[in-house]
Amino acid sequence: MDDEASPLVMCRRDERGVVTLTLNRPQAFNALSEAMLAALQARLDGLSGDKGVRAVVLAASGKAFCAGHDLREMRAAPSQAYYEALFAQCTRVMLALQRLPVPVIARVQGIATAAGCQLVAMCDLAVASREARFAVSGVNLGLFCSTPGVALSRNMPRKAAFEMLVTGAFIDAGEACRQGLVNRVAEPGELDAEVERLVAEIVAKPRAAIAMGKALFYRQIESGIAAAYEDAGRTMACNMMDAGALEGVQAFIEKRPPRWPPPGHG
């Protein structure tokens, strides 16, 4: 049972506009129950239009980052209609991460399996503890991790992703970094400091440029190369007219540090 007195997804915001969302179902390894998915969706929806947000860190309490879907809940009332609705709910959450206009960083302190591994893959960036491990292990139960495979195959080389999907085997944090699933690996005691280093690099840049760039980054991945270049050219032209870019270029010309305008000015 979940503790009703404690939110399933905790939210903390610092003075820079960096928001930390923490999955808070440690006794169930932060499994993505329907209630957990709904709570995470509500948090993401609340952030999507907030122009004061600069970055989001997705963290988790307890030993595990996320063990995937709640299998007990999934078996309680099996029907194809129920499963299709559940996976559609999960997909909405995953896409909401990508559609946020600011970078989302996964802070992975423990295991991330199945839809939990998908969650890491759908974040824009990921920093993992050296103790973290990753798997899409549904195949061990006769359930191919099809939806996690969509995210995994967009992060890792095809053969590496497919091997994880068909074997269900775990990879460690070092291998996850080598294969592109995570950006950085830190010792457990240095995880927060490494996340902060990445956050600091992001919030030092103009929000408008990052928002335009993130949206374009994902659009062009799904496009043919000619369409991608056309879209990228339009985006860069719009970006150049933003006050932040105009100031940045002028600062470069004048050989001085840029004085970034506050978000929303352009």
C-alpha positions in Angstrom: 0.0 0.0 0.0 1.2 3.5 -0.7 1.5 6.0 2.2 -1.4 8.4 1.6 0.4 11.0 3.7 3.3 11.1 1.4 3.0 12.2 -2.2 3.9 9.7 -4.9 6.0 12.3 -6.7 7.6 15.0 -4.5 8.5 18.3 -6.0 11.2 20.8 -4.9 12.2 24.0 -6.7 15.2 26.1 -6.0 15.8 29.9 -6.5 17.2 29.3 -10.0 14.0 27.6 -11.3 15.6 24.1 -11.1 12.8 21.6 -10.2 13.5 18.2 -8.7 10.7 15.7 -9.1 11.3 12.6 -6.9 9.5 9.3 -7.4 8.4 8.4 -3.9 7.3 4.8 -3.7 10.5 3.3 -2.4 8.8 0.3 -0.7 7.7 -0.8 -4.2 10.9 0.1 -5.9 9.1 3.2 -7.4 7.1 1.0 -9.7 4.9 2.9 -12.1 1.4 2.2 -10.8 -1.5 4.0 -12.4 -1.5 6.4 -9.5 2.2 7.0 -9.9 1.9 7.7 -13.6 -1.0 10.1 -12.9 1.0 11.9 -10.2 4.0 12.3 -12.5 1.8 13.5 -15.4 0.2 16.1 -13.2 3.6 17.4 -12.1 4.9 17.6 -15.7 1.7 19.3 -16.9 2.1 21.8 -14.1 5.6 22.6 -15.3 5.0 22.7 -19.1 3.8 26.3 -19.3 5.9 27.7 -16.4 8.5 30.0 -18.0 10.4 30.3 -14.7 11.5 26.7 -14.8 15.1 26.3 -16.2 15.7 22.6 -15.8 14.1 19.5 -14.3 15.8 16.7 -12.4 14.0 13.4 -12.2 15.1 11.5 -9.1 13.9 8.7 -6.9 13.8 7.8 -3.3 15.1 4.5 -1.9 17.4 2.0 -3.4 15.8 1.7 -6.8 15.3 4.4 -9.4 12.3 2.6 -11.0 11.4 -1.1 -11.4 9.0 -0.5 -14.3 5.3 -1.1 -14.3 3.5 -2.4 -11.2 3.1 -6.1 -12.2 0.7 -6.9 -9.3 -1.6 -4.1 -10.4 -1.4 -5.2 -14.0 -2.5 -8.8 -13.1 -5.4 -7.7 -11.0 -7.9 -7.3 -13.8 -6.3 -8.4 -17.1 -8.0 -7.4 -20.4 -6.5 -6.1 -23.6 -8.5 -2.9 -23.3 -7.1 -2.3 -19.8 -3.5 -2.9 -21.0 -3.9 -0.7 -24.0 -5.2 2.1 -21.8 -2.3 1.6 -19.3 0.4 1.7 -21.9 -1.2 4.7 -23.5 -1.1 6.5 -20.1 2.5 5.6 -19.8 3.3 6.9 -23.3 1.7 10.2 -22.4 4.0 10.6 -19.5 7.1 9.6 -21.5 6.2 12.1 -24.3 5.5 14.8 -21.7 9.1 14.6 -20.6 10.3 15.1 -24.1 7.9 17.9 -24.7 8.9 20.0 -21.7 10.7 23.1 -23.1 13.6 22.6 -20.6 16.2 19.8 -20.3 15.2 16.9 -18.1 18.0 15.1 -16.3 17.5 11.6 -14.8 19.4 11.2 -11.5 19.8 7.4 -11.4 20.9 6.1 -8.0 19.9 2.4 -8.4 18.3 -0.1 -10.7 16.2 1.1 -13.6 14.3 -1.8 -15.3 11.7 -2.1 -18.0 9.6 1.1 -18.0 12.0 2.4 -15.5 14.8 2.1 -18.0 12.5 3.7 -20.6 12.1 6.6 -18.2 15.8 7.1 -18.1 16.0 6.9 -21.9 13.2 9.4 -22.4 14.9 12.0 -20.2 17.1 14.4 -22.3 20.2 13.7 -20.1 21.1 11.2 -17.4 23.6 11.0 -14.6 24.0 7.6 -13.0 25.6 6.3 -9.8 28.3 3.7 -10.5 26.0 1.4 -8.5 23.1 1.8 -10.9 22.1 -1.0 -13.3 19.8 -1.0 -16.3 17.7 -3.7 -18.0 14.6 -4.2 -20.1 13.9 -7.5 -18.6 10.3 -8.1 -19.5 11.3 -10.8 -21.9 12.3 -12.9 -18.9 8.6 -13.0 -18.0 7.5 -13.6 -21.6 6.7 -10.0 -22.2 8.9 -8.2 -24.7 9.6 -4.6 -23.6 8.1 -3.1 -26.8 7.4 0.4 -25.5 10.7 0.7 -23.6 12.3 -0.4 -26.9 11.1 2.7 -28.6 13.1 4.9 -26.2 16.0 2.6 -26.0 16.5 2.3 -29.7 16.6 6.1 -29.9 19.4 6.3 -27.3 21.7 3.3 -28.1 23.1 1.6 -31.1 20.6 -0.8 -32.6 22.4 -4.0 -31.9 23.2 -3.0 -28.3 19.5 -2.0 -27.7 18.2 -5.2 -29.3 20.6 -7.4 -27.3 19.2 -5.9 -24.1 15.6 -6.4 -25.3 16.0 -10.0 -26.3 18.2 -11.2 -23.4 16.7 -9.2 -20.5 20.3 -8.9 -19.2 21.5 -6.1 -17.0 24.2 -3.6 -18.0 26.1 -1.6 -15.4 26.4 2.2 -15.3 29.8 2.2 -17.2 28.4 0.2 -20.1 25.2 2.3 -20.1 27.5 5.4 -20.5 29.5 3.8 -23.3 26.3 2.8 -25.2 24.8 6.3 -24.8 22.0 5.6 -22.3 23.5 7.9 -19.7 25.8 10.9 -20.1 27.9 10.7 -16.9 28.7 8.2 -14.2 29.6 9.3 -10.6 30.6 7.5 -7.4 27.5 7.2 -5.2 28.6 10.0 -2.8 29.3 12.3 -5.8 26.0 11.7 -7.7 24.4 15.0 -6.6 27.5 17.0 -7.2 27.7 15.6 -10.8 24.1 16.3 -11.4 24.6 19.9 -10.1 27.6 20.4 -12.4 25.4 19.5 -15.4 22.5 21.7 -14.1 24.8 24.7 -13.6 26.0 24.4 -17.2 22.4 24.4 -18.5 21.1 27.3 -16.4 24.0 29.5 -17.4 22.6 29.5 -21.0 19.6 31.5 -22.3 16.3 29.6 -21.7 14.8 30.6 -25.0 17.7 29.2 -27.0 17.6 25.9 -25.2 13.8 25.6 -25.5 13.9 26.2 -29.3 16.9 23.8 -29.6 15.3 21.0 -27.6 12.1 21.1 -29.7 14.1 21.1 -32.9 16.5 18.4 -31.7 13.6 15.8 -31.4 11.7 17.0 -34.5 14.7 16.6 -36.7 15.6 13.1 -35.4 12.3 11.8 -36.8 12.7 13.6 -40.1 14.6 12.9 -43.3 17.8 14.8 -43.6 16.5 17.4 -46.1 13.5 18.2 -44.0 15.7 18.2 -40.9 18.0 20.8 -42.4 15.1 23.0 -43.6 13.5 22.9 -40.1 16.9 23.6 -38.4 17.5 26.6 -40.7 14.2 28.1 -39.8 14.8 27.5 -36.1 18.2 29.1 -36.2 16.8 32.1 -37.9 14.1 32.5 -35.2 16.8 31.9 -32.6 19.0 34.7 -34.0 16.1 37.2 -33.6 15.9 36.3 -29.9 17.3 38.9 -27.5 19.6 36.4 -25.9 21.2 35.4 -29.2 21.6 39.0 -30.3 23.2 39.8 -27.0 25.5 36.7 -27.1 26.8 37.6 -30.6 27.3 41.2 -29.7 29.2 40.2 -26.5 31.4 37.9 -28.6 32.1 40.8 -31.0 32.9 43.1 -28.1 35.0 40.4 -26.3 33.0 40.6 -23.1 30.8 38.2 -21.1 27.2 38.2 -22.3 24.5 39.9 -20.2 21.6 37.5 -20.8 18.1 39.1 -20.7 15.7 37.5 -18.2 13.4 34.8 -19.6 10.5 36.1 -21.6 12.3 39.1 -22.9 12.9 39.0 -26.7 
